[in-house]
Amino acid sequence: MTDKANSRSITTNQQGVHEKLEEVVVRHLRAEFKKPIAAHTQAAFDEVNAKVQEFSGPVILDSCCGVGESTANLAKLHPDALVIGIDKSAHRLDKHDVEYKQTESGQYILVQADLNDFWRLVHRANWQPTHHYLLYPNPWPKSKHLQRRWHGGAIFPTIVAIGGQLELRSNWKIYVEEFAAALTLTGHTADVELYQAEQSITPFERKYWASGQQSHRLVIDLPHL
């Protein structure tokens, strides 16, 4: 499948890190996220958890995996691991068998689930993933949508608590800078860097690079809490 090089750049009314980021993150760090777990996500988690408990190797999370192309590519990069791709969209995941099926090497599972629930279940089950990838999450670039970004949401403390080597990539540098600033409030420091590679591993990454846009990332080793 060929992607056209016509991906639009991020449009935002923010000039830098959101002025209310610290206030929002600290509030979430001090409060317990009590939203009930949705039944469909609990059922999806239970099915995958059974496979995780049977697996003796490393477990890797590919959150916001979209069509699962990144999940398949990560499985190739980590052939000894079980890579679990999670996305809330059945429409995106259904495209995987049609356009992105890759079974030459590696082991991976694709799961339709709400990450706000799935991540909490991962933490409760003490999976302790070795790696956690957040590749090009929805940036929600309007200033008023800060709390829709992962670092601005009530789920952020759980993302940190899951642990493992967390790698975030985005074509919007401010998103990565905000995530790094939020991590600082939890006692962790991560550098924001320009990311370039010979091969893209997600459809968005491929589109952005073909359009001349840059990727930024942070990589940090987090303890399992």
Secondary structure, DSSP 8 states (H G I E B T S, - for coil): ----S-------S-SSS-TTHHHHHHHHHHS-------HHHHHHHHHHHHHHHH--S-EEEEET-TTSHHHHHHHHHSTTSEEEEEES-HHHHHTIIIII---SS-EEEEEE--HHHHHHHHHHTT---SEEEEES-----SGGGGGGSGGGSTTHHHHHHH-EEEEEEES-HHHHHHHHHHHHTTT-----EEE--SS--SHHHHHHHHTT--EEEEEEEE---
